[in-house]
Every structure is written in structure tokens, then in C-alpha cells.
Amino acid sequence: MEEIISVNDQFYILASSSMADDRTRVLKHGETFGVFDRYGDIQPVGRGTQGVFHQGTRFLSRQELFLNNDRPMLLSSTVKEDNALLAVDLTNPDLYRDGRIAIPRGSVHVFRSRFLWNGVSYERFRLSNYSLAPVKMTLSIRFEADFADIFEVRGKKRERKGRMLPNVLRKDLLVLRYEGLDEVTREARIQFVPEPLEITASQATFGIELEPKGEIAVAVMVACDEVESHRTLLSYDAAMAEAGLAFGAAEQTEDCSIQTTNAQFNEWWNRSVLDVRMMVTDTSEGPYPYAGVPWFSTPFGRDGVITALECLWIRPELARGVLGYLASTQAKEVNAAQDAEPGKILHETRKGEMAALHEIPFGLYYGSVDSTPLFVMLAGAYYERTADLPFIQSIWPNIEAALTWMDTFGDPDRDGFVEYVRKSPTGLDNQGWKDSHDSISHADGSLAEGPIALCEVQGYVYDAKVQASKLAEALGYVDRASQLRRQARSLKERFEEAFWCEASATYALALDGQKRPCEVKTSNAGHCLYTGIASDEHARRVAETLMSDELFSGWGVRTLADSERRYNPMSYHNGSIWPHDNAMIAVGLARYGLKSGVEKIMTGMFEVSLVLDFHRLPELFCGFVRRPGQGLTRYPVACNPQAWAAGSAFMVLQACLGLSIVASEQKVIFNHPILPEFIDKMQIKNLTVGTASVDLLLRRHDLDVGITVIRRVGKVEVVSVK
């Protein structure tokens, strides 16, 4: 029987053009991000994913540079190491006048530099004449602003839109204006230095006259404002100085640094540090990692928690910011339109016109079954890492509310398993981390019907109760701690009985609404190792399944085995490979002492970084089997950078080292550490434990890893278990 394929996921990201092929350049600061082509332009390629976006709205949908009405020639294009500056080298093509070449190609060099700061795109063009003759030409910049909501850019159709307002034109200023259906006026205020020779509603033209070796600069500032604003924009140099100071301060406060004998690994590590730093946005509750650019540049509960867990050993203050923000946005009442219930932790929050008008449910949306137990898991992990009991005390009511949700709204039929079913008519069908509409299926390929209890979610709930019992004990709530331990033990027993699939040697992906197991081989089972809910024997067999050719492609563990009915290596969740998923699996393998699989995952992820621009791991990539001499197959609309993809480097190294930090005992523990073959020596500098810190030197030997303390400040003990 022929299966009719239809895209019925209302939040499907349309892919009329491939971001992977476009080789875009990305900048982000705070609530603003930009997606540019390699020239530094914004072009309406395909469905037009490029632009300058601010708080969920695209304020600039086109910006193109022309020299005498011709596009310049590209020499080089890169984002500087600190992710702050897009730097592009351009030159003129052959420029004609009266049918003859007036300016030969390569006469004028154009250095184009661009950065984002406090809701403003700052850009400068520095032109230098390297010819032997004077040069006279025009430099033109063409603009458009469609003020599209990010969900419109993703492909969602709207029945009605707001209206464009009359533009404002002055000698050095162009203001493009839009009044939304939410009655908010949004403006792209474009200011020029010096004044253009000519300015229209869509173009600014500058007259350029350069003597030999002469130089001239043109600056363009684009401010993204939601209401009419009279703020005075900083000059390019002043804003650059301010941004440089801020980035320098961030670099100095980085908790921990890594240096190895492998320069390529160092580049991957440093890129990961910088990408996480770029994705972090300051909130009133502290730093929070926004999920990914372009589609998910906003707070997500699940992504924020997992990124904080990945970064916890090197940057614990990020976890505190995530916990504080999620506690402050925790649901307090039932709201079916938002999939909200008391105690539930946020799935995502959005700004922009469509969110304000409830055309999408994501203004404040709680359709995530796992962010609530993950929140409690992070609280426990944060306390172990920092011993920050006053903070835990301050969010204990939120932890208790989350635990209560797991036992009540999260388990409506009281069978002991946390499950989900969509309440919102416009929310997500699937509410685990694999949240595409077709990600939960049976062996015959039929989609599971809810309520659905995912295997990894039961693991998260188990670990949440284990962690909460430790926190309750630390706070002196002895009876509550004992109760939580009993609940965790009981859940572990029931889980083994209900989820283990002997024939496939793994845990069922889920139980459907009729309590039938979804007997398919997936990466989800690896998360059961991460949380410790798996028995020792079953953990070993799950590891063998995960590392088999069915699931491990050579680059990483697939989301779905290639033997399954719905396997598609080009899908979002049914055969693709996700770095954060692999990092969590690696920690799970390490937890059960299965270090060969850890090294296999670490090596695969490192080798992925070698074949990608900037050594930057994307949100996901295709799950095709790795073949000798052939490169990685990219997923066409993956976010890049993505916070939890960047953070995966930290977590997978932690898995290799078996590293844990118990701040209450002032201990750094290495449990059967290994280093992959491509790293002989590693230095870990400024690893903090409370007010103490250590620098460590690790050396790989044939049978083990030697660890030497080369600096110690304060009281801290380093323990190696071999």
C-alpha cells in the first residue's frame, strides 16, 4: 500500500532553500541576531531566511552593497574568533564607462565589518585605492524591511498583516516603519555617516573619490526599535569600544580553560566556548542560553537546562541563571491554550507580533513533558557542583511544585509514569525533546497515540527524585528525603518491567495511550543510562545496541536505527544525529563504566568538527553511514550555532574524564579517566571548587591517564579512581 506523505506539523520549518548551501554568517547579541550571506549582504534567497532580527521580528530583510551598480567581488569572509565581528574583504569588478573599463578589477579594496550591539547593527565600509590613478565611483546600499514575524519567515501563513507606515527621510537618516495588528509600531532607523550623496526610501548612494593610496570610510547604523525612539546612536567606534570591553570582561570571567597537544581539538573547544557565550543573554534572573539561531533564538526550558548541565563543570553560574529564570516563569494555574498546569516548567517564550496576538501559542508556552523533571535534575546537579544551599533554599518551593506536578498533572492515570497529551489546540503534538509530529512510532511505522509516556522522561523523573531527596536532606527535610528515595526506587522497578524489550535489547521508546510499548531502537534509551534508571545488565545491552551499526553511523548515534520502518537519515528526529543527544549518551555510558563507547562518540564528534566551518557543531546533521573519503552530510535547515550543540563538547569530555565535582567535600573526582588517541596531554586551568581552584595536567598512557596538580589555591582535593 502506498503511503501518502504530508507535512501536517503546523510548526514545520519550510526548506525551499538550504541554509547549509547558503553558507551564511551569523551574529548575535542579546535579543538581536543577524543572518547574512558571505558578502555581508542580506538577500531574499529562497524563502528569505536572512535578515536582522530583534525580539522575534525581522527589522531588515534586504541590504545589498553595489559599486557603480555592480555587486563587488568576494575575497574573503569570516566571523572573528570571538563571534563579535563579521569581517569581509571585497574588491571592485571591472567597472565600465562609455563601453570601456574605467576602473580595472582589483583597484579598490573594500573592508566591510559588522557587529551587533544593544539592538543596533553597526557596519562600516572602508575603501582603499590601490591603483596608480584617481578613482571616482559610487557606493550604493539598498534596503528593505518586511517586519516579518520569525514564524512567517519559518513559513507560517497569516490571514492578515499590519500596514507599512510612511517612511521618514532626512539627509543622513532613513526610517522604515510598520504598525502591527498588535498596535505596536516597529521602526528600522538607518543612520549614515557621512551624509549620502542621494537618499531614497530604498537606497543610499555615496560619491567616492579616492586618490592613489587614498582611503575613505562609510558607516551605517540600523537601530531596531519597537516604538518611536529618539535615542542617540553611538558612533561605530564608540559602540565597538563598548562591545570590546564587554567581550573582554566576559573572557576574563570564564571559569575554566582547556589546552591540549591537539591544535584542532583546541579550536573545536574554543569555538564551543565562544558559541555558548554568544548564545547567552542576560535576563533579570541571570544569564540564560538562548537555544539557537535563527529559529530558536529565545529561552527554551529544555534547551536551557541541558546546556547548563553541559557547561556545569566549567561555568556553574549559567545553571543558577537558568534555574532562576525557569523558577520565575513556572506555571501557577491551568491554562489549556498554553498547555500550562501548576508547577510545570516553561517550554519556550516568544516575543513578536504573532505571539502577542496568540496566532501562535508560544508567547508563554508549557508544552514540554521533560523540562519540569530536568529543572529538578539541574537543581541537584548545581548544588553538588557549588554547595550553594541558600539559593537552593530560595527555589525549594519551585522544586516542590515541580515534584507535585510530576505526581499529579504529569501522571493523570496514576500508573506511576509521567506522560503527555496536547491540551492546546495549536500546541505541539509531541512534547519530549523529539517533538516533531512523526517522531514517536511503533515498529510497523504507525504513529503512537497519546497519552504517551517516553522512556527518557521516566529516567528524568527518577533522577529528579533522587536529586530532590539529596536537596531535601541538605535542607533538613528528612522525612521528605526518605519519601522521595522510596518513590525513586519504586519507579525504577516499574520502569524495568514496563519498558524493557528483550527482543531488541533496548528500552521501548515509549508507552502509548493503551500502554503498548513502542518497540523501536532509538537514541532515547541512552538517556536512561544518563539518569541511572537502567539496571546494570540492561545498561550494558543498551550500550551494545547504541554502538551497533544500526544506530552508530561512524559520525555519531542516530536518533532512530536504520533498521526501523520510519528511518530516514535526512529527517529531523527519525535517523538524524544530534550532538547534545550523543553527549548525554556518552555520560550515560561512562556512568556504567562503558568507556569504549564514550571514546567512540568523542572521536566521532571531534571528527565532525574537523569538516565544518569554524569547527562549529550544528543543531543536527544527517545520519547517513560514514564512508571512507566522503564528508559529512548536513541537515539543510539546522540552527547553527545551537547552544546545546556547542555545549556538547564540554559534556562529552567530562564523560571521557569521568569528572565530577563535589563542592560540599571540596573534591574533584576523576572516575576511570580516559583520553582519546588524538590527545596526548591536556591542561585544565582554573577549575574552581567554591573559593578554591586548581590547574591540572593530564597525560595519556597506554593503560590509564596520569593526573598532576600543577597549581592549587585553597582547600581542594583531587581524587583519581582507576
C-alpha positions in Angstrom: 0.0 0.0 0.0 1.4 3.4 -0.9 1.9 5.8 2.0 0.8 9.3 1.3 3.3 11.7 2.8 2.0 15.0 4.1 3.5 17.8 6.2 0.9 18.2 8.9 3.2 19.7 11.5 1.9 23.3 11.7 5.3 24.5 13.0 7.3 22.7 10.3 10.2 24.8 9.1 9.9 25.2 5.4 13.0 24.4 3.4 12.6 25.9 0.0 16.3 26.9 0.2 19.1 25.3 2.0 20.8 27.2 4.8 23.6 24.6 4.6 24.3 25.5 1.0 23.9 29.3 1.5 26.9 29.2 3.9 25.5 32.1 5.9 27.3 34.2 8.6 25.6 34.6 11.9 26.0 37.3 14.6 24.0 37.6 17.9 23.9 40.0 20.8 21.1 39.9 23.4 17.7 39.9 21.8 19.1 40.7 18.3 20.6 38.3 15.8 21.6 38.6 12.1 21.9 36.1 9.3 24.0 37.3 6.3 25.5 35.9 3.2 29.3 35.7 2.8 29.4 39.2 1.3 27.8 40.6 4.4 24.6 41.3 2.4 21.1 40.4 3.3 19.4 38.8 0.3 15.9 37.3 -0.2 17.3 33.9 -1.1 14.7 31.1 -1.4 12.1 31.9 1.3 14.4 34.6 2.6 15.9 33.5 5.9 18.5 36.2 6.0 18.0 39.4 7.9 18.5 41.4 11.1 16.0 40.1 13.7 15.1 41.7 17.0 12.7 40.2 19.6 11.0 37.9 17.2 10.7 40.3 14.2 12.8 40.9 11.1 13.7 44.6 11.0 15.9 44.3 7.9 15.0 41.9 5.1 17.4 43.2 2.4 20.7 45.1 2.4 22.9 44.9 -0.6 26.1 46.7 -1.5 26.8 47.9 -5.0 29.8 49.7 -6.6 28.6 51.6 -9.7 25.5 49.4 -9.6 27.6 46.2 -9.8 28.0 43.7 -7.0 31.6 43.7 -5.6 33.8 40.6 -5.9 34.3 38.5 -2.7 37.8 37.9 -1.5 37.3 36.5 2.0 34.6 36.3 4.7 34.8 35.2 8.3 33.3 35.8 11.7 36.2 36.8 14.0 37.2 34.3 16.7 35.2 36.0 19.5 32.0 35.8 17.4 31.6 39.6 17.7 32.6 40.8 14.3 31.8 39.8 10.7 34.8 40.7 8.6 34.5 40.7 4.8 37.1 41.6 2.2 35.7 42.7 -1.2 37.0 44.4 -4.3 35.6 46.0 -7.4 34.9 44.1 -10.6 35.8 45.7 -13.9 33.7 48.9 -13.9 32.8 50.3 -17.2 32.1 53.8 -18.5 31.1 54.5 -22.1 31.8 50.9 -23.1 35.4 50.9 -21.8 36.9 49.7 -18.5 37.2 52.8 -16.3 38.3 51.1 -13.1 40.0 47.7 -13.6 39.0 44.9 -11.2 41.1 44.8 -8.0 41.8 48.5 -7.9 39.7 49.3 -4.8 39.7 47.2 -1.7 36.5 47.3 0.5 36.8 46.1 4.0 33.3 45.5 5.4 33.0 45.0 9.1 29.7 44.4 11.0 28.7 43.7 14.6 25.5 43.9 16.8 25.3 45.8 20.0 22.2 46.7 22.1 19.6 46.2 19.4 21.7 48.0 16.7 23.5 46.7 13.7 26.8 48.7 13.2 28.5 48.5 9.9 31.5 50.2 8.3 32.9 50.1 4.7 36.5 51.2 4.5 37.5 51.8 0.8 41.2 51.9 -0.2 42.5 52.8 -3.6 45.5 50.6 -4.6 45.6 51.7 -8.2 48.0 54.3 -9.6 45.2 56.6 -10.8 42.5 58.5 -9.0 39.2 56.6 -8.7 35.7 58.1 -9.0 32.8 55.8 -8.3 29.5 55.4 -6.4 28.8 53.1 -3.4 25.1 52.3 -3.1 23.3 50.3 -0.3 19.8 49.1 -1.0 17.4 48.4 1.9 14.1 46.7 2.5 12.3 45.9 5.8 9.3 43.5 5.8 8.9 43.4 9.6 8.0 39.7 9.2 7.5 37.7 12.4 10.1 34.9 12.8 7.3 32.3 12.3 6.4 33.9 9.0 10.0 33.6 8.0 9.8 29.9 9.0 6.9 29.5 6.6 3.7 30.0 8.6 0.9 31.8 6.6 -1.1 34.7 8.1 -4.5 35.7 7.1 -3.9 39.4 7.8 -0.9 41.6 8.5 -0.4 45.1 9.7 0.5 48.1 7.5 3.6 49.9 6.4 3.7 53.5 7.6 5.1 56.4 5.6 8.9 56.4 5.6 11.0 59.1 7.2 13.7 60.6 5.0 16.3 63.1 6.2 19.8 64.0 4.9 21.5 61.2 6.9 18.6 59.1 8.1 16.1 56.6 6.7 13.3 55.3 8.9 11.3 52.3 7.7 8.1 51.9 9.8 5.4 49.3 10.3 2.3 49.2 12.5 1.4 45.7 13.5 -2.0 44.2 14.3 -0.8 44.3 17.9 -0.9 48.1 17.7 2.9 48.3 18.1 4.9 50.5 15.8 8.2 49.0 14.8 11.0 51.0 13.2 14.2 50.3 11.4 16.1 53.6 11.9 19.0 53.6 9.4 21.6 56.3 10.0 24.5 57.1 7.7 27.9 58.8 8.3 28.8 60.8 6.2 25.6 62.1 4.6 24.8 60.2 1.4 25.0 62.0 -1.9 21.5 60.8 -2.5 18.9 59.0 -0.3 15.6 57.4 -1.2 13.1 55.1 0.6 15.1 52.1 -0.5 18.7 53.2 -1.3 21.5 55.4 -0.1 24.2 56.4 -2.6 27.6 57.8 -1.7 30.0 59.6 -4.1 33.5 58.0 -3.7 36.6 59.9 -4.9 40.0 58.4 -4.0 43.5 59.5 -4.9 46.1 56.7 -5.2 46.5 55.1 -1.8 43.6 57.2 -0.6 41.1 55.9 2.0 37.5 56.7 2.9 35.0 55.1 5.4 31.2 54.9 5.3 29.3 53.9 8.4 25.7 52.6 8.6 23.8 52.0 11.8 20.5 50.2 11.8 18.5 50.5 15.1 15.7 48.1 15.8 13.0 49.9 17.8 9.5 48.8 18.8 8.2 52.3 19.4 9.3 55.7 18.1 12.6 56.3 19.8 14.8 59.3 20.0 17.8 57.6 21.4 21.1 58.9 20.2 23.1 56.1 18.5 26.7 55.6 19.4 29.2 56.0 16.6 30.7 52.9 15.1 34.0 53.3 17.0 32.2 54.1 20.3 30.0 51.1 20.1 32.9 48.9 19.1 34.9 50.1 22.1 31.9 49.4 24.4 31.3 46.0 22.9 35.0 45.1 23.1 35.1 46.0 26.8 32.1 43.8 27.4 33.5 40.8 25.5 36.9 41.2 27.2 35.2 41.2 30.6 33.3 38.0 29.7 36.5 36.3 28.6 38.3 37.2 31.9 35.4 35.7 33.9 35.4 32.4 32.1 35.7 29.8 34.9 37.9 27.2 33.2 40.0 26.8 30.2 41.4 23.7 28.3 44.6 23.4 26.3 45.7 20.2 24.7 48.5 18.9 22.4 46.0 18.7 19.6 45.6 22.1 17.9 42.4 21.1 16.1 40.7 19.9 19.3 41.7 23.3 20.9 39.9 25.1 18.0 36.8 23.0 18.5 36.8 23.6 22.2 37.4 27.3 21.9 34.7 27.7 19.2 32.3 25.9 21.6 33.2 28.2 24.4 32.6 31.3 22.2 29.4 29.9 20.7 27.9 29.3 24.2 29.0 32.7 25.2 27.3 34.3 22.2 24.1 32.4 22.8 23.8 33.5 26.4 21.6 36.5 27.0 21.4 38.4 30.3 17.9 38.3 32.0 16.7 39.8 35.2 17.4 36.4 36.8 20.9 36.0 35.4 22.5 34.6 32.3 20.3 32.3 30.1 21.5 30.4 26.9 19.0 31.1 24.1 18.5 27.9 22.1 19.7 28.5 18.5 19.9 30.9 15.5 17.9 31.5 13.5 14.7 29.6 14.5 15.1 29.3 18.3 16.8 32.5 19.5 14.7 32.7 22.7 14.6 31.0 26.1 13.6 27.3 25.9 13.3 25.4 29.1 14.6 22.0 28.0 17.5 23.5 25.9 18.5 25.9 28.7 18.6 23.1 31.3 20.6 20.7 29.1 23.0 23.5 28.0 23.5 24.4 31.7 24.2 20.7 32.6 26.7 20.5 29.7 28.5 23.7 31.0 28.2 23.0 34.7 31.7 21.8 35.4 33.3 24.8 33.7 30.7 27.5 34.2 28.3 26.8 37.1 26.8 30.4 37.2 25.0 29.6 34.0 23.0 26.9 35.8 22.0 29.4 38.5 20.7 31.8 35.9 18.7 29.1 34.2 17.2 27.9 37.4 16.3 31.4 38.5 14.7 32.2 35.2 12.7 29.0 35.0 11.6 29.3 38.6 10.3 32.9 37.9 8.3 31.7 34.9 6.9 28.4 36.4 3.2 27.9 35.7 0.8 28.6 38.6 -2.5 27.7 37.1 -4.2 25.6 34.5 -4.3 27.2 31.0 -5.1 24.7 28.3 -4.2 27.2 25.5 -0.7 27.3 26.8 -0.5 23.6 27.9 0.1 25.1 31.4 -0.5 23.4 34.7 0.6 24.4 38.2 4.3 23.6 38.8 5.1 23.0 35.1 8.3 24.4 33.8 8.4 26.5 30.6 8.8 25.0 27.2 9.5 28.3 25.4 8.6 32.0 25.4 8.4 34.3 22.4 8.2 37.9 21.6 6.8 39.4 18.4 3.5 40.3 16.8 2.2 36.7 16.3 2.9 35.8 19.9 1.3 38.9 21.2 -1.9 38.2 19.1 -1.9 34.5 20.1 -1.6 33.4 16.5 1.0 31.0 17.8 0.8 29.6 21.4 4.4 30.3 22.2 4.2 33.7 23.9 4.4 31.7 27.1 4.1 28.0 26.4 4.4 24.9 28.6 4.0 22.0 26.2 7.1 20.2 27.3 6.8 17.0 29.4 10.5 16.9 30.3 11.5 20.4 31.2 9.9 20.0 34.6 11.9 17.0 35.8 15.0 18.4 34.1 14.6 21.6 36.2 14.8 19.5 39.4 17.7 17.5 38.0 19.7 20.7 37.3 19.0 22.0 40.8 20.5 18.9 42.3 23.5 19.0 39.9 24.0 22.7 40.6 24.1 22.0 44.4 26.6 19.2 44.1 28.8 21.4 41.9 28.6 24.6 44.1 27.1 23.7 47.6 25.1 26.9 47.2 22.4 26.0 49.7 20.9 29.5 50.2 20.0 29.6 46.5 18.5 26.1 46.7 16.5 27.1 49.7 15.2 30.1 47.7 13.9 27.9 44.9 12.8 25.0 47.1 9.1 25.9 46.7 9.5 25.8 42.9 11.2 22.4 43.2 8.3 21.1 45.4 5.8 22.5 42.9 7.6 20.7 40.0 7.6 17.4 42.0 3.9 17.8 42.7 3.2 18.3 39.0 5.0 15.0 38.2 2.8 13.2 40.7 -0.5 14.8 39.7 -0.9 16.5 36.3 2.1 14.7 34.9 0.6 11.3 35.8 -3.2 11.7 35.4 -4.0 8.0 35.4 -1.7 7.4 38.4 0.1 4.4 36.8 3.4 5.8 38.1 4.7 7.1 34.7 4.8 10.7 33.6 3.0 11.2 30.2 1.8 13.9 27.9 -1.1 14.7 25.7 -1.7 18.0 24.0 -4.3 20.2 25.6 -3.7 23.3 23.4 -5.5 23.2 20.0 -2.5 24.8 18.4 0.3 23.4 20.6 2.8 20.6 19.9 1.6 17.1 19.3 4.8 15.5 20.8 6.3 17.1 23.9 9.6 15.4 24.5 12.8 16.5 23.0 11.9 14.8 19.8 8.9 17.0 19.3 8.2 16.7 15.5 4.8 15.2 14.7 6.1 11.8 13.4 8.9 11.1 16.0 7.0 8.6 18.2 6.0 5.4 16.4 5.6 1.7 16.6 7.7 -0.9 14.8 5.2 -1.0 11.9 5.7 2.7 11.4 2.3 3.7 12.7 2.3 6.8 14.9 1.7 6.3 18.6 -1.5 7.8 20.0 -1.4 9.5 23.4 -1.2 9.9 26.3 2.5 9.0 25.7 5.0 8.1 28.3 8.5 8.4 26.9 11.3 6.2 28.2 13.8 9.0 28.8 11.2 11.1 30.7 10.8 8.3 33.2 14.6 8.5 33.7 14.4 12.2 34.2 11.7 11.8 36.8 13.7 9.1 38.5 16.8 11.3 38.7 14.8 14.3 39.7 13.5 12.4 42.7 17.0 11.2 43.6 18.4 14.7 43.3 15.5 16.2 45.2 16.0 13.7 48.0 19.5 14.9 48.4 18.5 18.5 48.4 15.7 17.8 51.0 18.3 16.1 53.2 20.7 19.1 52.9 17.8 21.4 53.9 16.9 19.3 56.9 13.7 17.8 55.5 14.5 14.3 56.5 11.0 12.7 56.0 10.6 14.3 52.6 14.0 13.0 51.6 13.1 9.5 52.6 9.8 9.6 50.8 11.5 10.8 47.6 14.0 8.0 47.7 11.2 5.4 48.1 9.4 6.9 45.1 12.6 6.7 43.0 13.2 3.1 43.9 9.6 2.2 43.1 9.7 4.0 39.7 13.0 2.2 38.7 11.3 -1.2 39.4 8.2 -0.4 37.4 10.2 1.1 34.6 12.2 -2.1 34.1 9.0 -4.2 33.9 7.1 -2.0 31.5 9.8 -0.6 29.2 12.4 -3.4 28.7 12.2 -5.1 25.2 14.2 -8.3 25.3 14.0 -9.0 21.6 15.5 -5.7 20.6 17.9 -5.4 23.6 16.8 -1.9 24.5 14.2 0.1 26.2 10.9 0.9 24.4 10.8 4.4 23.0 7.5 5.0 24.8 4.3 3.5 26.1 1.3 4.7 24.0 -2.2 5.6 25.3 -3.1 1.9 25.5 0.2 1.1 27.5 1.6 -0.7 24.4 5.4 -0.3 24.1 6.8 1.4 21.0 9.4 -1.3 20.3 11.8 0.7 18.1 15.5 1.2 18.6 16.2 4.8 19.3 18.8 7.1 21.0 16.3 7.9 23.7 17.3 4.7 25.6 20.8 6.2 26.0 19.2 8.9 28.2 18.0 6.1 30.5 21.7 5.4 31.1 22.4 9.1 31.7 19.9 9.2 34.5 20.8 5.9 36.1 17.3 4.3 35.9 18.6 1.4 33.9 19.8 -1.8 35.6 23.4 -2.7 35.2 22.7 -5.7 32.9 20.3 -3.8 30.7 22.6 -0.8 30.5 25.3 -3.0 29.1 22.9 -4.4 26.5 21.6 -0.9 25.6 25.1 0.2 25.1 25.8 -2.6 22.6 22.6 -1.7 20.7 23.6 2.0 20.6 27.1 1.2 19.4 25.9 -1.2 16.7 25.9 -0.3 13.0 22.1 0.1 13.1 22.4 3.2 15.4 26.1 4.3 15.2 26.8 5.8 11.8 30.5 6.4 12.2 29.9 10.1 13.0 27.6 9.5 15.9 24.5 7.7 17.3 21.4 8.1 15.2 18.1 9.2 16.6 16.5 6.1 15.1 18.1 2.8 13.9 18.4 2.3 10.2 16.5 -1.0 10.5 13.3 0.8 11.6 10.3 1.4 9.4 10.4 5.2 9.8 14.2 5.5 9.4 15.2 8.5 7.2 18.7 9.8 7.6 17.5 13.2 6.3 14.7 13.6 8.8 14.6 15.8 11.9 14.2 13.1 14.5 14.0 9.7 12.7 17.5 8.9 11.7 19.5 12.2 12.1 22.3 12.7 14.6 22.2 15.4 17.3 25.4 16.4 19.2 23.7 17.0 22.5 21.9 13.6 22.3 25.3 11.9 21.8 26.9 13.8 24.7 24.2 12.7 27.1 24.6 9.1 25.8 28.3 9.4 26.4 27.8 10.5 30.0 25.3 7.6 30.4 27.9 5.1 29.1 30.5 6.5 31.4 28.1 6.2 34.4 28.1 2.4 33.9 31.8 2.2 33.2 31.4 1.6 29.4 34.2 3.8 28.3 34.9 2.3 24.9 31.6 3.7 23.7 32.4 7.1 25.2 35.7 7.3 23.3 33.9 6.2 20.1 31.4 9.1 20.5 34.0 11.6 21.4 36.1 10.7 18.4 33.1 10.9 16.0 32.1 14.3 17.3 35.7 15.6 17.1 36.0 14.4 13.5 32.7 16.1 12.7 34.1 19.4 13.9 37.1 19.0 11.5 34.9 19.1 8.4 32.6 22.0 9.4 33.1 25.8 9.0 34.6 27.3 12.1 34.7 23.8 13.8 31.1 24.6 14.8 28.8 21.7 15.5 25.3 22.4 14.2 21.9 21.5 15.9 21.9 18.2 13.9 23.2 16.6 10.8 22.1 13.7 8.5 22.5 10.1 9.7 24.0 8.6 6.5 26.6 5.9 7.2 30.1 7.3 7.2 32.1 6.2 4.1 35.8 6.5 3.6 36.8 9.6 1.8 33.3 11.1 2.0 32.4 14.1 4.1 29.5 14.7 6.5 26.0 15.3 5.1 24.5 18.4 6.5 20.9 18.9 7.6 19.6 21.8 5.4 17.8 24.0 7.9 19.7 23.2 11.1 20.3 26.0 13.6 23.9 27.0 13.6 25.0 27.9 16.2 22.9 26.0 18.7 23.6 26.3 22.4 23.3 22.6 23.4 25.2 21.5 20.3 28.1 23.9 21.3 27.9 22.6 24.9 28.2 19.0 23.9 32.0 19.4 23.6 32.1 20.0 27.4 29.8 17.2 28.3 31.5 14.5 26.2 34.9 15.5 27.5 33.5 15.2 31.0 32.3 11.7 30.2 35.8 10.7 29.0 37.4 12.0 32.2 34.7 10.6 34.5 34.8 14.1 36.1 32.6 15.1 39.0 33.0 18.0 41.4 31.5 17.6 45.0 31.7 21.1 46.4 30.5 20.2 49.8 33.5 17.9 50.2 35.9 20.2 48.3 36.7 17.3 45.9 37.4 17.0 42.2 37.0 13.3 41.2 38.2 11.5 38.1 36.5 8.1 37.7 38.4 5.8 35.4 39.5 8.7 33.2 40.5 8.2 29.5 41.8 10.5 26.8 41.1 9.7 23.2 44.0 8.7 21.0 44.2 12.2 19.4 45.1 13.8 22.7 48.3 13.0 24.5 48.3 15.8 27.1 45.7 18.2 28.4 45.9 21.1 30.8 42.8 22.2 32.7 43.3 25.7 34.1 41.3 27.5 36.8 38.9 24.7 37.7 37.1 26.2 40.6 35.6 24.5 43.7 34.0 27.1 45.8 36.7 29.7 46.6 39.4 27.2 45.8 40.9 26.4 42.3 43.3 24.0 40.7 45.3 23.7 37.5 45.8 20.1 36.3 48.0 18.3 33.8 46.6 15.1 32.3 48.8 12.7 30.4 47.6 9.7 28.4 49.4 6.4 28.9 48.8 3.0 27.3 46.6 1.8 30.2 45.5 4.9 32.1 45.7 8.7 32.4 48.1 10.4 34.8 46.9 13.4 36.7 49.2 16.0 38.2 48.2 19.1 40.2 50.4 21.9 38.9 48.7 24.7 40.9 46.4 24.7 43.9 44.8 27.7 45.6 42.7 27.0 48.7 41.5 23.7 50.0 40.6 21.2 47.3 41.4 17.5 46.9 41.9 15.8 43.6 40.9 12.1 43.5 41.6 9.7 40.7 39.7 6.3 40.8 41.3 3.8 38.5 
